[in-house]
């Protein structure tokens, strides 16, 4: 990536962009095809550390009008000594000093007829982005309702609070999150570590239906009030910090988030939240958008 004069790919997905013109800054063979980076991109890549939201779908188009469908969109990292790593092979955390991070656009076909420095059009699939964004925003709304419903289960003071002042069970107990088209599944741990932190699971399996009703009632009330949804970002670098923001029950809230979202709560549509406990130490929550 010797031609790169900036520290990170400029991304625009958090601003709702679906189409950009940019220049190729890196291209190499990869996985039976090739991978390339550009100065800027509207594509949301799959995160190599917390891959909750899948990568965007879409295509690249060269100056001759030829399109190349993307098979994957991933993180790339360049170490201080110039070695390039792709996706889960990246050995350091995001923002590691001395490292540069880029969005890698993967095409599984022969090397294309463009080179470093050439201009390309990057086009995101609008329908898939829209459905993923609705599901991701719905999952965040659910998390605040979950925290409120579970707030009475804490037996000691908790230092990690959400924007509504409730103990942030979602942030403390989250083990896995998987976003799909119009749905999200979140898994939380309920074992010894959570009990040491002061969270009580006594009677939770018996009360799970009551919590589910309460969470759905809270979500329904907040959604009826509607509110703008914005992404606060100091910079547009790939690994720059970004925060999801909205208003719930009259309270302005925000949380760190690197994904894509709707611009208003009303754009999510209806939300239905389901809770289940497959065992005494696991809680699974499914958030569906209608």
Secondary structure, DSSP 8 states (H G I E B T S, - for coil): -TT--SSB-EE-GGGT--EEEEEEEEEEEETTEEEEEESEE----B-SSS--B----EEEE-TT--EEE-SEEEEEEE-TTS-EEEGGG--S-TT-TT-EEEEEEEE-SS--S--TT-EEEEEE-HHHHHHHHHHHHHHHHHHHHHHHHHGGGB-S--S-B-TTSSB-HHHHHEEEEEEETTEEEEEEE-SHHHHHHTB--TTHHHHHHHHHHHHHHHHHHHHHH--B-EEEES--BTTS-EEEEEEETTEEEEEE--S---SBGGGT--EEEEEEEEETTEEEEEEEE-
